[in-house]
C-alpha cells in the first residue's frame, strides 16, 4: 500500500524496503518536529508546504522537491489541501544519496519518477524497482538547485514579534516599524539580523515576502490580493519581483 490517509499508521523506519513511497491528499496539517532514520524526498505536485529545519524555513512549491538527510529534525506544515508525495530511502544502500539538505528543480521526468515511486507497494519485488531507482538518482543529480532556506533569528528580542508577523496575515513591516515594535533601535535590529542570518534586514524581508507570496498564491489568492497584502506598489511590481527570484510568474507557478 502506498496511498494513505489520516487514519493510516505509517512508520517508514519500520519498513525494510530500500525505497518506501507514499502518496496522499492532505488538508491542513502540522507534522511537528520529528526525524527519520531514512533519507526523505518531499514533493507536492499541487499546493505547497512549509518546511522548518536547522533553524531555517523554506516554502516548497510544485516546481521544487526537498531532500532531507537521515536523522535531520524537521517540521512540515500544510495550510491548505495539497497532493503530497514522499519517498524514503535506506541511504546505506545508495552511495549517491547526499548527507546534506538539498533542493531540486522538478522537471516533467523527475515528477513522473516521483509519482511512480510514491505508488509502489511497500512489499514490491526489489528487482522491479532497480531501473526506475537508478534513473531517479541520475535525474536527482541533474536537478540540484539553489537552496532557498531562510534562517530564523533566535535572539529573544525579536523572536516574539517576528513570529507574530511571520505566522500572521500581515506583511512584515519596514526596518523602522519593526524596530518600533521590538522597542530597539534600527541599528540594533540590523546587527541582530546580520549576526544571526548573515543577511541584512531588508534582504531577509524580501526573502520572507517571496515565501509568503508562494503560500498565499497556493491558498488561491489572486495576484492583486497578494501584492496588496505584501505591500507592493502594484501587481506588476509584485509580478516582476516574483519572476526575478523564481524565474517564472505567479501564474506559471500555480
C-alpha positions in Angstrom: 0.0 0.0 0.0 1.3 3.5 -0.9 -1.8 5.6 -1.0 -2.6 6.7 2.6 -5.0 8.9 4.6 -5.0 10.5 8.0 -6.1 7.1 9.6 -3.2 5.1 8.2 -0.5 4.2 10.7 2.8 4.8 8.9 6.4 4.5 10.1 9.0 4.5 7.3 11.7 3.3 9.6 9.7 0.1 10.5 9.7 -1.0 6.8 12.6 -2.8 5.3 12.3 -2.0 1.6 15.2 0.1 0.1 12.6 2.6 -1.1 9.3 3.4 0.6 6.9 5.7 -1.2 3.7 7.3 0.0 1.0 9.4 -1.7 -1.7 11.3 0.0 -4.1 14.2 -0.4 -3.6 16.2 2.8 -5.6 19.0 4.3 -4.3 21.5 6.9 -1.6 19.6 8.8 1.4 20.1 11.1 3.8 17.2 11.5 5.6 18.7 14.5 9.3 18.3 14.8 10.5 14.8 14.0 13.2 12.8 12.3 13.7 9.6 10.3 16.5 7.1 10.1 15.9 7.1 6.4 16.5 9.9 3.9 13.4 11.6 2.7 12.4 13.3 -0.5 9.4 15.7 -0.1 7.3 16.9 -3.1 3.9 18.4 -3.6 2.6 18.4 -7.3 -0.3 20.6 -6.1 -0.3 23.3 -3.4 2.7 24.0 -1.3 4.2 23.0 2.1 6.4 24.9 4.6 9.5 23.1 5.9 11.3 24.1 9.1 14.7 22.6 9.9 18.0 23.5 11.4 16.7 26.9 12.5 15.6 27.7 8.9 12.4 27.9 7.0 11.5 27.2 3.4 8.3 27.1 1.3 8.2 24.2 -1.2 6.1 25.0 -4.4 5.1 22.4 -7.0 8.3 23.2 -9.0 10.6 22.0 -6.3 11.4 19.0 -4.1 13.4 18.8 -0.9 15.9 16.2 0.2 16.1 15.7 4.0 19.1 13.5 5.1 18.6 10.8 7.7 18.3 11.9 11.4 17.6 15.5 10.5 14.9 17.1 12.7 12.3 18.8 10.6 8.7 20.0 10.6 6.3 20.1 7.7 3.2 22.3 7.6 0.4 22.5 5.0 -2.1 25.3 5.3 -4.4 24.0 2.6 -5.2 20.8 0.7 -2.2 19.5 -1.1 -1.2 16.5 -3.1 1.6 15.0 -1.1 4.4 12.7 -2.2 7.2 11.4 -0.1 10.0 8.9 -0.8 12.1 7.3 1.9 15.5 5.8 1.1 17.7 3.4 3.1 20.8 5.6 2.5 23.1 2.7 3.5 22.2 1.1 0.2 22.5 4.2 -2.0 26.0 5.8 -2.2 24.7 8.7 -4.3 22.3 9.8 -1.5 23.6 13.2 -0.2 24.1 13.8 3.5 23.1 17.4 3.3 19.8 19.2 2.7 19.2 19.7 -1.0 16.5 21.3 -3.1 15.7 20.1 -6.6 14.0 21.7 -9.6 11.3 19.2 -10.6 11.0 18.7 -14.4 8.4 16.5 -16.1 10.6 13.4 -16.0 11.5 13.7 -12.3 7.9 14.5 -11.5 6.8 11.3 -13.3 9.5 9.2 -11.5 8.5 10.6 -8.0 4.9 9.9 -8.8 5.5 6.3 -9.9 7.7 5.5 -6.9 5.3 7.0 -4.5 2.7 4.5 -5.5 4.9 1.4 -5.3 3.6 -1.3 -3.0 5.7 -1.5 0.2 6.5 -5.1 -0.5 7.3 -4.7 -4.2 10.0 -7.0 -5.6 13.2 -5.0 -5.5 14.1 -6.3 -9.0 11.2 -4.3 -10.3 12.5 -1.1 -8.9 16.2 -1.1 -9.9 15.9 0.6 -13.3 13.5 3.3 -12.1 15.5 4.0 -9.0 18.7 4.3 -11.0 17.1 6.8 -13.3 15.7 8.7 -10.3 19.2 9.2 -8.9 20.5 10.2 -12.3 17.8 12.9 -12.6 18.3 13.9 -8.9 21.9 14.9 -9.6 20.9 16.9 -12.7 18.1 18.7 -10.8 20.1 20.1 -7.8 19.1 23.7 -7.3 20.0 26.7 -5.2 18.9 26.2 -1.6 16.0 28.5 -0.5 16.3 28.3 3.2 15.6 31.4 5.2 17.5 31.5 8.6 15.3 32.4 11.5 16.8 34.7 14.2 16.8 33.2 17.7 17.5 36.4 19.6 14.7 36.7 22.2 14.4 40.5 21.5 13.0 39.7 18.0 11.5 36.2 18.1 8.2 37.0 19.6 7.4 40.0 17.3 8.9 38.2 14.3 6.7 35.1 14.9 3.6 37.4 15.1 4.2 38.7 11.6 5.6 35.5 10.0 2.6 33.4 11.1 0.0 36.1 10.7 -1.9 37.7 7.9 0.1 41.0 7.8 3.1 41.9 5.8 6.5 42.1 7.6 7.0 45.9 8.2 9.9 48.0 7.3 13.0 48.1 9.5 11.9 51.3 11.2 8.4 49.9 12.0 9.8 46.6 13.1 12.3 48.3 15.4 9.4 50.3 16.9 7.5 47.1 17.7 10.6 45.5 19.3 11.5 48.6 21.2 15.1 48.7 20.0 17.0 50.9 17.5 17.1 50.2 13.8 20.9 49.7 14.2 20.4 47.1 16.9 17.9 45.1 14.8 20.2 45.4 11.8 23.1 43.9 13.8 20.9 41.1 15.1 19.8 40.0 11.6 23.3 40.4 10.2 24.8 38.3 13.0 22.2 35.5 13.1 21.1 35.2 9.5 24.0 36.6 7.5 21.6 38.9 5.8 20.5 42.5 6.1 17.0 43.0 7.5 15.9 44.2 4.0 17.3 41.2 2.2 15.7 38.9 4.9 12.4 40.7 4.5 12.5 40.3 0.7 13.1 36.5 1.0 10.3 36.3 3.6 7.9 38.1 1.2 8.8 35.7 -1.5 8.0 32.7 0.7 4.8 34.3 2.0 3.7 35.1 -1.6 4.1 31.5 -2.6 2.0 30.4 0.4 -0.8 32.9 -0.3 -0.9 32.0 -4.0 -1.2 28.3 -3.1 -4.2 29.2 -1.0 -5.9 30.6 -4.1 -5.4 34.3 -3.5 -5.2 36.4 -6.6 -2.0 38.2 -7.7 -3.7 41.5 -6.9 -4.6 40.4 -3.4 -1.2 39.1 -2.7 0.6 42.2 -3.9 -1.7 44.3 -1.7 -1.2 42.1 1.4 2.6 42.2 1.0 2.6 45.9 0.3 3.9 46.1 -3.2 3.3 49.3 -5.1 1.3 47.5 -7.8 0.5 44.0 -9.0 3.0 44.5 -11.9 5.7 45.3 -9.4 4.9 42.1 -7.5 5.0 40.0 -10.7 8.4 41.5 -11.6 9.7 40.7 -8.1 8.4 37.2 -8.2 9.8 36.4 -11.6 13.2 37.9 -10.7 13.5 35.5 -7.8 11.6 32.4 -9.0 12.3 32.6 -12.8 8.6 32.2 -13.5 5.5 34.3 -13.0 2.9 33.6 -10.2 0.5 32.2 -12.8 3.1 29.8 -14.2 3.9 28.5 -10.7 0.3 27.5 -9.9 
